[in-house]
Amino acid sequence: MQSIAMLHMAMGPLSFVVRTVAVYFAMLLGFRLFGKRELGQMTVFDLAMVLLIANAVQNAMVGPDTSLLGGLIVMITLLWVNWAIAQLGVHARLFHRLLEGGPSVLISHGQWNDTVLQREGINRQEVRTAMRQQGVLDASAVRLAVLEANGDISIVPNDSKTLSAKRQKRQKKRNALKHGKPD
């Protein structure tokens, strides 16, 4: 008897799909509007935010339903919508640009771009951390610091003539994967 109750849904399957798609796009829009920083390395605060948002929107997707079937419909809908968005991003450049955004210059020729830092929600300490990881100790030694669309911070030192062999190899691999070609 209890197993039958797990399958009884409080609303129709289409309601789950519509609610889930609406929440997905609202989340996508929210993350896009609040900047690239959300896409990079997560801090403890970012993780707490994601967990709380997940808990907050759960009821928006399933309403009063606690059935196994309802949960499975939501899960399948999320997987399908995510796959469809990824496919659109791969096949439609304009959509990809809207979805991912573009890079933002944080430092140019040793000069901090405070307007961009503020807009992107990045502080100088986060950029300095990325600089140290690249072996650069001072902003005056930076030709270019860029917040990439994926949330990473790239640093190009003044003395850099070209990208390092490691970075070139990593970029070549990303490009091959992006275009569906093996390494």
JOLINRA-V357823 format. One record per residue. N is the residue number from 1. SS is DSSP state (hx for helix, st for strand, lp for the rest). PHI is phi as a letter, one per 20 degrees, with the letter a starting at -180 (NA if undefined). Layout:
N;SS;PHI  N;SS;PHI
This chain:
1;lp;NA  2;hx;f  3;hx;f  4;hx;f  5;hx;f  6;hx;f  7;hx;e  8;lp;f  9;lp;e  10;lp;f  11;lp;b  12;lp;f  13;hx;g  14;hx;f  15;hx;f  16;hx;f  17;hx;f  18;hx;f  19;hx;f  20;hx;f  21;hx;f  22;hx;f  23;hx;f  24;hx;g  25;hx;f  26;hx;f  27;hx;f  28;hx;g  29;hx;f  30;hx;f  31;hx;f  32;hx;f  33;hx;f  34;lp;e  35;lp;n  36;hx;f  37;hx;g  38;hx;f  39;hx;e  40;lp;e  41;lp;f  42;lp;e  43;lp;e  44;hx;g  45;hx;f  46;hx;f  47;hx;f  48;hx;g  49;hx;f  50;hx;f  51;hx;f  52;hx;f  53;hx;f  54;hx;g  55;hx;f  56;hx;f  57;hx;e  58;hx;g  59;hx;f  60;hx;f  61;hx;e  62;hx;d  63;lp;l  64;lp;e  65;lp;f  66;lp;c  67;lp;f  68;hx;f  69;hx;f  70;hx;f  71;hx;f  72;hx;f  73;hx;f  74;hx;f  75;hx;f  76;hx;f  77;hx;f  78;hx;g  79;hx;f  80;hx;f  81;hx;f  82;hx;f  83;hx;f  84;hx;f  85;hx;f  86;hx;f  87;hx;f  88;hx;f  89;hx;f  90;hx;f  91;hx;e  92;lp;c  93;hx;g  94;hx;f  95;hx;f  96;hx;f  97;hx;f  98;hx;f  99;hx;f  100;hx;e  101;lp;m  102;lp;c  103;lp;f  104;st;c  105;st;e  106;st;e  107;st;c  108;st;c  109;lp;l  110;lp;n  111;st;d  112;st;f  113;lp;d  114;hx;f  115;hx;f  116;hx;f  117;hx;g  118;hx;f  119;hx;f  120;hx;e  121;lp;m  122;lp;d  123;lp;d  124;hx;f  125;hx;f  126;hx;f  127;hx;f  128;hx;f  129;hx;f  130;hx;f  131;hx;f  132;hx;f  133;hx;f  134;lp;e  135;lp;n  136;lp;d  137;lp;d  138;lp;c  139;hx;g  140;hx;f  141;hx;e  142;st;d  143;st;f  144;st;b  145;st;c  146;st;c  147;st;e  148;lp;f  149;lp;f  150;lp;e  151;lp;n  152;lp;f  153;st;d  154;st;e  155;st;c  156;st;d  157;st;f  158;lp;g  159;lp;e  160;lp;e  161;lp;e  162;lp;b  163;lp;f  164;lp;f  165;hx;f  166;hx;f  167;hx;f  168;hx;f  169;hx;f  170;hx;f  171;hx;f  172;hx;f  173;hx;f  174;hx;f  175;hx;f  176;hx;f  177;hx;f  178;hx;f  179;lp;e  180;lp;m  181;lp;d  182;lp;f  183;lp;f
